[in-house]
Amino acid sequence: MNRLRNRLILIFAVATLAPLALSTWIFVVAASSAVTRWTSTAELDRLSKSLEKTGRELYQRSRESLRQDAALGRVTPQRFLAAGRDQWPAAVKEFFSSGEAEHFAYGGQGGDRLDYLVRHGDDIWVYSTSLHGVGMLDLQAEYAQARARVADENSRDLRRGFTYTFLGLTAAIWIIAFVALTYFAHRIARPIRQLTTGLSEVAAGNLEHRVSASRNDEIGAAIRAFNNMADELKQSQERLVYVTRLESWQALARKMAHEVKNSLTPIRLTMEEIAARQSGVGGEFYQQAAQIVVDEVSSLERRVRAFSELSSEPPISPKPLDVNALLEERIALLRAAHPEVVYSTRLAPGVPKVYADEDLIKGVLTNLLENAAQAVNPGGVVLGVTAAESGRVSIEVHDSGPGLNAQARSTLFEPTISFKRGGMGLGLSIARKSALLAGGDILLVPGELGGAAFRVLLPAA
């Protein structure tokens, strides 16, 4: 799983390449626009200057040609006599008032005609020639506009404006990328901080602390591994506490078994001797009383043997075992002893073998199946289930009985007084001790049939 690494690489690439690409694109577009604008302005400047030169040359040539034609009489003038001065055009009146001897002016539509005004006494003669459709006045207006635009463009500091724009856009893109990177960094750092806090809590002894895992990458796998580790530590702590208490119980059981056995044996022998010697009147009563004492002593001896079994450490010979076959064999053995109980199984195919002592596992299964059969009513159901999980094999026993109350749950695996008929109160304690010796454990789990349910965990072979 390299999702976290790939995500970090992707975030880094987006945080660096995206702003770089966008900035480069903006730079290229802006530079292209600036170059185009500058090129257009330079071209306009060149064309306007060329137009000015051409117009001036055309004007000079047309002027000299018209003067020569007027001098040689090749052009008929329009005469404005002094007697009709009031009807003169404004341009003629202005020329007359200026006192000049001659003057050139544009006339016609848009200045497409050149007029040559000459003073003859108080009269004004006007010689005219066509400029062949070239409107000099229009040309002058266009030239003035072009020069004004060139001057306006030159007055602007394009480099500074372009630089400020580029820097502003680059800064905005960087800020957006930084905010995005901070957001993703927070998403990555937050579960790591939670995991660190969880490790600190577990190190401080709080084995109940768990970290919520909603991710499906390396961090999520680490969180799930942490939660599994905390579960294992908690179970190990519980097993350690149980083993420690079990050692105390075993020491007490050995001492009690030895002391009680030493007292029970002479009592039983004496009562048997009394029962054998009694005859005559009242002999039957003494025999019955002696037999009751002998039976109770035998019951106490059975309990002493049970405590001896709890305190003993049997030799262990582990080997690979088929749990499916072992469970079916135990159920077949107990089915004849409890014909009123319905036994069923749900065996997982391909369950790996376990590595444990066969006698210990048989004893554990026999105890759990026997307890389940005693807990159900006639016609009740006892279910055996096998499964494999996390390198271990589980064997579950469910019953349809009334279940366990809170008091029974609190002292479930402790050696205590049994309220079942014929019970010693040591069965589950011995069963869990056997499971621990086999490298596993017994847990109380929710029942599928409404009653109690136990799960035996064993290491896979």
N, C-alpha and C positions, 0 to 999 in steps of 0.2 A: 504494500500500500504506500504509494507516494503522492497521495492527494494533497497533503499539506505542502510538500516540497513544490509540487506543480503549481499550487495556488500562490505560494510566495513568489515563484518565478513569474507567474502571470501578473500578479500585482505589481512587481517591480517593472516588468516590461510595459504595462499600461501606464504606470506612474512616470516613466521616463520617455518611452517612445511616443506615446500619444501627445503629450505637450510639445515634444520636439517636432513631430510630424505636423501638428497644427500650427506651431510657430513658423516652421519652414514654409508651409502653404501660405500663411498670411504674409510672410516676407516676400515670397515669390509673386503673389498677387499684387501686393502693395508696390513692390519694386517694378513689376511690369507696368502697373498703372502710372507710377512716377516717371518711368522711362518713356512711356507713351506720351504722357503729358509734356515732358520736357522736349521730346522729339517734335511733337506737334507745335509747341511754342517756338522752337528753333526754326522749324520749317516755315511757320507763319512770319517770323522775323525776316528770314531770308527772302520769302516771296514779297513781303511788303516793301522791302528795300529795292528789290528788283522792279516792282511795280512803280515805285517812286521814280526810279531812274528812267524807266521806259516812258512814263507820263511826261517827265520833264523834257526828255529828248523829243517826244512827239509835239509837245507844245512849242519848243524852240524852232523845230523845222516848219511846223505849220505857221508860226508867226513870221519867219523870214520869207516863206513862200508867199504869204498874203501881202506882205509889204512890197515885195518885188512886183507882184501882179497888179497892185494898186498903182505903183509908180509907172508901170508900163501900160496901164490902161486896159489890162486884160480882165479886170473885174469892174462891173458897173456899180458905183456907190449908191447908197440910199441917202438922199440929201434932206437935211432938216434945216429949213430956212428960219432966219431970225423972226420973220413976221409970224410964224406959227409956233413960237416958242412955248406957248401955253399947252400945246398938244404934244410936245415932245415926250418920249418915254422917260421914265425916271432915271434910267442909266445914262441917257443922253444929257439930261439936265445936270446930273451929278458930274459928268465929264466936263461940261461947259463951265460949271462952277469951280472946278478944280484948277482951271487955268492952264492945264497941260496942253501941249501941242498935239500929242497923239496918245492913244491908250488902247490896249488890247483887253478884251473881256469875252467871257463865255456867254453864249446865248443858246436858245433852242431848248429842247426837252432834255434835262439832265446835263446840259453843257455839251451837246454834240455839235455845236457850231461855234466858230471863232470869229468875233467881231473886231474890226480895226477901225477905231474912231480917230478922225483927223479934223483939226480945226481949220477952217477957211474963213477968216474974218469972223463975222458973227454967225456964220453957218457951220453946221457939223455934217461931215460926210462919213458914212458908215459903210466900210467894205466887209463883206462876210464870206466865209468859206466853210464848207462842211468838213467835219472830222470823221466822216465815214462811219457813223453810228457809234463812235466812242464817246460816251458821256463823261466828260472830264469832271463835272461837278459830282456825279455819282462815284467816279473813281476816287476823287479826293475824299469823299465821305467814307468809303470803304477803307481807304488807306488810313484815315484817322482812327477808325474803329480798330483796325488791325494793330496799329502802333499803341493804342490805348490798352489793348489786351496784352500785348507783349510787355508793356510797362507794368501792368498789374501783376502778371505772372513773375516777372523779374523782381517785383517788390516783395514777393512772398519768400519766406525762408523754407523752401520745400524740404531741405535736409533735416532741419530741426523738427518740422511738423511730422515728417515720416518717422524720425527717430523716436519722438515722444509717443506716437501712435503704436509703433512696434513694441516699445518697452511697456506701455500700458497693457496691451493685449497679452504680451508674454507673461507679465505679472499676474494678470487675471487667470490665465490658463494654469500657471504654476500654483496659485492659491487653490483653484478647484481640484487640481491633482493632489495637492497636499491634504486637503480635507478628505478626499476619497481614500487616500493612503492611510490617514489617521483612523478613519472609520473601520477599514479592514484590519488594521493593526490592533484596534481595540477588540474586534471580534475574535482575533486570534489570541490576544493576550489574556482576555477575560477568563476563558476556561483554564488557561495555564495557572492564573492566579488562584482560581478555585481549587485546582488540583494541588497547588502548593499549600493552600490553607488546609485542605484535607489531610495531606501528609503531616502537617504540624499537629493537627488534632489527634491523629492516630498515634503519632510519636508521644503526645502528652497523655495517652491512655484512653482517649475517647474512641472506642472501637465501634460506636454506633454511628459515627459521622459518615455520610455518603455524599458523593458529588453527582448531581444530575447530568446524565450523558445524553445529549440529543444530536451529537455530531456523528458523522460516518467517515471520519478520516483518522490520521494517526493520533490526534489529540483525543478524539472520542474513544479510540482503542485503549489509549493510556488511562483514561478515566474509568472505562469498564474494567481494565486490569486492576486499577486501584480499588474499585468497589469489591471485586472478587478477592483481592488480597485482604481487605478489611473483613470480609465475610469469613475467610479462612482463619485469620487471626482471632476473630471472635470465637469461632468454633474450636480452635486450638486452645484458647484460654478456657473455654467451658470444659473441654476435655481434660485439660490440666487440673482444673479445680476438682473435677469429678474423680480423676485418678488419685489426687492427693487425699480427698475425703475417703476414697475407696481403700487406700492404704490404712487409714485410721480404722475404718470399719473392719478390715481384715485382721488387724492386730487385736481389736476387741473381740472379733469372732473367734479367733484362735484361743484367746485366753478363756472366753466364756465356754467354748466347746470343751476345752480340757477340764475346767472346773466342774461343769455340769455333768460331763460324762463320768468323772470320778465319783460323783454323788449318786447318779442314777443307777449305775451298775449294781452296787450293793443293795439299794432299795429294791430293785426288780428281783434280784436273787432271793432276798429275804422274804418278799411277798410271795414268791413262788413256793418257797419252803413252808410258809405259814399255810398256804392253801393246800399243800400236799398233806400236812399233818392234821388238819382239822377234821374231826369226825364226831358223831354223836349229835346231841341236841344243839341246835344253833350252828352246826357245821356247814350247812348249805349257805347261810348268810355270810359266814366268814369267807367261804370260797368265792361267792359273788363279789364281795367287797375287795378281796385280794385280786380277783381278775380285773376289776375296774382300775385298781391302782396299777396293775401290770400293763394294761392297755394304755393308760395315760403316760406311764413311763416310756413305753415304746414310742408313743407319739412325740414325747420330748426328745427321745433319742433320734427320731427322724429329723426333727428340727436341728438338733446338734449336728447331724451329718450334713444338713444343708448349709449350716454356718461353716462347717469344715470345708465344704466344697467352695464356698465363697472365699475363704481365706487361703485356699490352695492355689498353687501356680502350676498347672498341668504342663507337661512337655508339649511343645508345638512343632508340628511337621508340615509346613506349608507346601502346597503343590498346586498346579493348575486345576481348577474345578469348573465344570459346566453348570452354571447357576440354574439354567432352565431345567436340566435333567434333575438336579438336586431338589428344586422346588416341587417338581412333579412327583418325585419319589417320596418326599415328606408328606405331601397331600394324600397320595395313595395309601400311605401308612396310617394316617389319621382318619381317613374316610370311613374305614371299618369301625373305628372306635366311636365315631359320631355320625351314625347313619341319618340322624335327623337334620343335619346341617348340609346345605348345598355348597359345594366347593366349585369354584371356577378359576380359570387362569387367563391372563393376557400376557403372553410371552413375546417379547420383541425378538424378531429373527436376527440372526447374526450377532447376538450379544457376545462380546469377547469373554474369554474365561477369566476367572479371578484367581489370585494367588493367595491362598489361605489354607489354614488347617481344616481338614474335612470334618473332623469331629466337632470342632468349635462351631462351624457354620451349621452343621446339622442340629446341634443343641440350640442355637439361636432361632432357627426356623421352627423347630419343634415347639419351643416356648411361645413364640408369637402366634403360630397357628392354633396351639392349644388354648391360649388365652382368648383368641378370637372366637373359637368354637364355644367356649364357656360363656362368652358375653352375649351371643345371639340367642333368640328364642327358637323353638323347633320350626323348621322351615326357613330359618335365616340363612344369609349368604356370607361366605368368606371368599374374598377375592385375592389371588396372588398375581402380582405384576412385576415384570422385569424390564429394565431399560438401561441404556448406557449414556453417560453424561460426563464430559470434561475429563476423560481418562479414567473414570470410575464406573463401576457397575452398581446399580441400585436394585434392591428387592423390596417390594412393598407388600404389606398384608393389610387389607381393609376388611372391616366387618360391618354388618347392618345392625349392630347392637345399639344401646342407648348412648354410647359415647362416654367421655370422661368428664367429671366435674372439675371445678377449679382446684379443690383440695387434692384430688388425685393427680392432677397435672403437676402441682408444685412439688410432690414427693414421688414422682413417677419411677425414677430409677434409683431411689434410695432404699436400702434394706429397712423395711418397716413391717408393721403387723398387717397381715392380709385379712380382708373381710370376706374372701371367697371360701366356700366350703372345701376344706382340705388344703387350702393354700398356705404357703410358708411365708409369703411376702418378700421372697428373695429372687423370684424368677427373672424379672426384668433387670435387676441389678446384675445377676450372673450373666444374663444375655448381653447386656451392654459391655460388661467386662470382657466377655469372649470376643465381641466385635472389635473392641479396642486392641485386644491381643492379636487379632487378625489384621490390624492396620486400618480398620475402618471405624464405624460408629453407627449408632441407632438414633434416629430422630423421630419426633412426633410430627406428623404432617396432617393436613386437612383430609378427612375421609371422603371417599367417593360414594359410599353407601349410607352415609348418615351417622355412622358410628366412629369408632377409633381407627386410626391408621398409623402404621409405623413403617419407616423406611430404613433399610439396612444398606449402608454405603460400604463398598469393598473396593480395594485397589485392583485394577485390571492386570492380568498377567502380562 
